C-alpha cells in the first residue's frame, strides 16, 4: 500500500509518498480501507512544524477520514464493529485536547489504516453521506455542533453570525440553518458568500466592503444583534464579535486565525454592559461526534465539500490549496479510486 509521511516539517513539500506492506490487524484491531481524508488547519500546522503539541518524527499526517472496515481481529465484538462498516475516526481520544492522530501517533493519509476496535476512536457515519462528505465530520461537524448546541442550544428563530467560509464555518452555517436559525455569513469574497446563500444563509456581509460588521449586523437585526456569534478570528475579531451580539448573547470562540493587536480594555466593559457569555469551543470527544452525526442524519444534512478534487497522488496540492484561503468548506483528498464499497466476501478474516 501507499502512505504519506512527514520526515521534515517544512510544509507540503515535506510530504513523502512511500510504499509499505499493507498492515495486518491484531486480535483486538480492525483494518480500514481509507476512502477520503479531509484537511483541517491543524494539518497545515503539523506540516509546517508549528503545531504546539509533540509530533512524532516521520509521522503519517492527517486525522479526519472516512473509510470502510475490511478485516477484523478475532476478539473484536461483532456487535461493535464488523466488515463492511463505514466509519470515521475520532482524532480526539480521552485526555487529548488537540488530537493525537497525525501528530503524536501516525495519522490517516494512507490507503489502509489499522485501528484499535475502540468505540472512543471509531464511529459509523450516517448512511446518506458519501465518503467525501463523511470525511468532514470528525473535526468540522463536531466543532460546529459544539458551538451551536452547547450550554444554551440554538433554537428556531435565533440569529447566528458565522465568520468566514472554512470547513467549520460552512458546517456551522448548515447546522444552524437545519435548526431553524437565521444565519448571517461574512466573507471578503462575493463568490464565497454566494455559496453560503445556496446553503441557506439569509444575510451576507462582505467585510472587505463593509468592515464594520457589527454595525451591519445591527442594521440587519433592527438593533437587536446576534444571539450567537461564531468567532474564528481570535483577538482580531473578538471585540467586533462582542459588539455584534445581542444583550445576553453568546460568543463562541472557535479559532484564532488572525493575530492583530486590539484594545483589550473594551472586552470586560462590553461583556458586562451586554451581559455576554464567551466560551472557548473544544470538540468534546466521541459523545460530541455522535451527537453531530445524529443531528446530521435526522436533518438530512450533506456537509459541503469544496468542489475541487484531489486524488491521493496530489495530496501536496491539496495542502497548498488549503493554505491558499481560496476554498469554501472542507478540502478533501480522495484516497480510494471511487465510492465503491468492498464486498465482505473478498476480505480475509483474521
N, C-alpha and C positions, 0 to 999 in steps of 0.2 A: 504494500500500500504506500501511498504518498502522504507526507505531512510536512508542515512548515515549522521551522524552529528559528528562534532569535538567538544567534550566537554572539551578536553585538546588539547594542541599543542605540542606533543612530538613525532610526526612522524606518520607513517602508523598505528601503534598500537593504536593510539587515535581514529581511525575511528570506530564509533559505529553504528551498524545496528539496526534501530528502526522501529517498526510497528506503523503507524499513519493512521488516516482516509484519504481517498482519497479526495483531495480538490475539492471544487465546485467553478467554476469561477463566478465572479460578472458580472454585465451587460456589462462592458467595457473590459472584460478579455477573455482569451481563456485557455482551458485545453489541455496540450500537453502530450502525451504518449512519454516518453523518450526511444529511442531505443538504442542509443550509446553515450558514453561520452569519449572524448579523454583527456589525461593528458598533461599538459604543466608544465614547470619548476616552474611557479608561484604557482601551486597546491602543489608542494613539499615545497615551502617556507611557504605557509599558514599552512600546516600540522605541520611543524617544529617550528612554531612561529617566523619565520624570515622575514615575509612579511613586507615591510616598511610602509604600509598604515594600517588604522584601520581595525580590523577584529571583526565581531560580535561574542561574546561568543556563543558556541553551534551551529555555522553556519553549514548549509549544504554546503559541499565543491564543487569545480569544476565549470567551466564556459563554457566549449566547448562541445556542444551537437548537436545531430540531432534527430529529433522526428517528430511526426505527431499530428496535431490538431484533437482532438476527441470530443470537445464540445466548443461552442462559446456562449458568452453572448448576451443578447437580443439587445444591442445597437451597437454591432460590425458591421462595414461596410462589407458586404459580398464581395465587390469588393477588399477589402484589405486582409481579412483572412476568410477562411471557413473550415468546417470539411473536413478532408482528405488532407489538405495542408501538404506537407513535408517541414519542416522548420529547420533552425539553429537559435540559439540565439546569438546576438552580445553582448559580455561581456563588451564592451566599450561604455557606453552611453555618450551623450554630457556632457562635463565637467569632465569626469573621464578619466585619462590618463592610469592608470594601471588596470582599470576594477573594477566594483563593485560586479558582480555576484561571489558568492563563497567567499566573503570577507566581504564587508560592508552589503550585503544582502544575503539571502540564495541562494545557487547555484543549480546545476542541477544533483547531484549524487543521484537521486531518480527515482522511477518508473513513477511518474507523476509530472508535474510542472505547476503551474498557472502563466501566464504572462499577463501583460497589452497588449492589442492589439495595440501595438505601432510599427509603421514602422521603428523606430530607434532601436528597440530591436529585431524584428523577420524578417526573410527574407526566401523566398523559395530558396532551393538549386537546382542545375542543375539536370534534370530528369535522366541523365545517371549514377548518382552516387548512390551507396548503402548508407545505414545509417552509416556504419563503415567509409566509405570514407568521407562522408559529415561531420562527427564529427571533421575532421581535419581542416575544413575551417575557423572557427571564428578567431583563433589566427594565425596558421601557414600559411595558404594561404593568408590571408590579409597582414601579415607581409612580406611574400615573394614578393607579388605584390607591396607593398610599396617600398621595397628595389630595385626592378628591374625597376619599371615604375614610378619613382618619377620625379624630375625636368627634367632629361635627360633620357628618356626611353631607355632601352636596345634594340638594333636593330640586325638584322641578321648579323652574322659575328663578332660581338663583342666577346671579351674574358672575361668570368666571372669566377673568382676564388671563390669557395664556400668552407668554412671551416666546416668540420665535417659532421655528418650524423644524426643530430637531426631532429625532425619534421619540423622545419623551414628550415633547410639546405636542406633536401631532397626535399621539395616542391619548394624551390628556384631553385634547380637543374632542377626539372621537368618543371617549368615555363620558365626558361631560355632556355632550350632545345626546348620547344614549340615555343619560339620566334625566334629560329634560331641561338642562340648564341653558341659559343664554350665554353664548361664548363670544368674547371679543378677542381677536387674534392680532398680534403685532408682528411686523417684519419690515425689513428695509426693501423688500422686493415685491412688486405688484404681482409678478408671476407666482411667487410662493403663496401670496395671500389668496390668489385665485384658486389654488389647490385647497386651501383652507375653507373657502366658501363652498366648494364642491363637497367637502366633508362635513358641512353643517354649520360653520361659523356664521353667525348672524351679522356681526360687525367686524370690520378690519381697520387697522391703523398702520399706515406706512410711516414709521418713525423717522425715516430719512427726510420726509417732507413735513412731518408733524412731530418734532422732537419732544414737545411737552405732552407726552402720552397721558399723564394723569389728568390734565385739563380736558383732553379729548374724551377720556372715559367719563368724566363728569358731565360733559355735554350729552353723550350718548345715553346716560342713565338719568338725565334730568336732575343732576346734582347729588344723586344718591351714592354713586360709586359702586365698585365691585364687591360682591360678598366674599369672593376668594380670588387671590392673585397668585398665579404660579410664577415664581421668580427664579429665573435661571442665570441672571447676571451677577448676583452677589452684591458687593458694595456699590458697584457701578449703577445698579438699578434699584437698590433696596429702598432708598428714600422716595423715589418716584412711585414704587410699588405701594408704599405705605400711604402716600398721598392719593393714590387711585382707589384705595379701599373705602368701603362704606363704614359707617360707625359700627363698631363691633365686628368688623370683618377679620379675615384670616390672610396672612401672607405665608404661603407655603414655599420655603426656600429649598429648591431642588438642585440648583447648580451654582457654580462660581466660574462663569465663563469669561468674565472681563475683570481686570484689576485696574481700577481707576480711583484715585483719591477723592473722597467726598467729605462733606461736613457731617461728621458723626454726631455732633451735638443735636442735630434735628431728630435723630432716631428715638431717644427716650421721650422727647416732647411730643412727637407725633403718636407714639404708642399710647401715651397717657391721654392726650386730647381726643384721639379717635377710638379709645378703648379697644386697641388692636391685640390680636394674638399672632405671634410669629413662631413658626415651627420648622425646624430642620427635618427634612424628609429622608428617612432611610427605608430601604425596601421592606425589611421585616421578615425575611426568610420565607420558607415554604408556605406558611399559612397565608401570607400576602399573595404569593404567586397563585395559589389555589383559588383564593377569593377573586383575583383578577380574571382567572380562567373561567370561573363560574359566571361572573358578570358578562364577560365577552360571549360566552355560549348562550346565556339567557337572552341577551340583546342582539344576537346575531351580528356582532361587530367583526369586521375584517380589518386587522391592523394594516395601515397604509405603508407600503414599501416603495421606496424610490424606484421609478421605472427603469433606471439604468441597470443593466445586468452585468454581473462579473462572474465568469466561470472560475473554477478553482485555480487554474493556472495563472489567473490575473489578479490574485489576491493583493499584491503590492499596489496595483492600480486602484483597487477598492479603497485601500488605506489613503492613497493620495486624494481620491475623490471625497472621501470622508473629511479630510483635513481642509479641503478647498472651500467649505462652507456653502457650496452651491446646491447641495442635496436638499430634498424635502423628505422627512420621515427617515426610516431605517435604511441603511446601506447593507445589502445582503450579498454574500458570496455563495454561489450555487456550487456546492461541493460535489454532489451526485449529478449525473447527466440529466436526470429527469425526475418527475414526481412519482414515477412508477414504484409501486411497493414490491418488496421482496416476498415471494411466497414461502411460508414456513417449511414446505416440503423440500425446499432447496437448501435448507440450513442443517449443518451438522450440530446436533445437540451434544452438550458436554456434561 
